[in-house]
């Protein structure tokens, strides 16, 4: 069928109208569903369109906004001058794009926005208004500011920390701080890009390089250890404590850590070590000399006793001599021990008992049974304990087994609950007289035992007369 020109023209008009409506629908759909505010104003700054995103961002409904001046609705008073400058540019036909500024919401709250504004033209290309797309970037802006503040805070921290901070990637220094620079003598810019091995003293290079290689490979290596760094002058060494781990840096595996200069600390430790060694040597020498002096006194007493005929006085000299030797033995044990402040009480009692048996010649009469734990005692406890043990063992050897009587002497030294120490000397001999009061006696030995137990050890003394004689001493140790 042949159509007339009029019919063809009418078809074109209908098609154009359909296309126009379709374009308008598409525009309206885009306008209403855009996430950014889309606003148009006329040449007098009055709002002519206001989409849903504009309602959400600024709080004004379209009904409230249309017809009002945009500057009154959303431009803060202190930003008006900026607005006027932009309007002048837009009315001259230019587009303002990606400008970040502040806008005001209906509730008065100011928000950060990014805006793009372009001129609106009529069919004759005459500027009749402006169209703006406004994006709320408040959260992004705050996040950016927080990130900048965080970076500034950590940058300040890293720049002012006393420890050197570094990042190594592909064996090259990627980052160092000012402290690292001061330690090594290299400027920060000089250090970056250099092989990390340049900063390690040759004598420690093998272990440091091996730890780096294994760490980068994911193997388990010590995070913290000590080594010597090499100064830029190639001679000076800085003893450092390194603490390093693995991070992802610019998309690749890297080592990040700190180095603390411990050179002064190491020197101080060495000085203390040498000082302690000197004091230990001096203290050992003191114990040795005290022991020697006591043995000299003992020898003088023995020489003097050779001129004594009366057995009573000879026994007194012998008792005094054994007391001196019991104290000399303590200094001998301290001199021989690794710990100059304490003695091994087990060794001491074994030697003391043996010496006393030899002194009183009673090997055949009494059997010595020793049940002693290996308890370390300092000199403040060792001396009174030694003197008490000397008196108790001496008494048993001298008086428990008269004539040819045989028996047993038992020595116990143990640690109990609450840091309490218990020791006792017992024998199955004839026993001490039942009417003897150990706190009211003329016996020097018994008086010495009670005085040392109660006044120096601050302990208690118990006398058991059943089946012989048993003295128990209980005191609180260190």
PyMOL commands that set and color helices and strands:
alter all, ss='L'
color gray80, all
select helices_A, chain A and resi 5-33+52-58+62-65+70-74+77-91+138-160+178-184+188-191+196-199+202-216+263-305+311-336+345-360+379-400+417-419+444-456
alter helices_A, ss='H'
color red, helices_A
select strands_A, chain A and resi 37-42+47-50+96-104+110-121+127-136+164-169+172-176+224-230+237-249+252-261+342-344+366-372+376-378+407-416+420-427+460-464+469-476
alter strands_A, ss='S'
color yellow, strands_A
deselect
rebuild
show_as cartoon
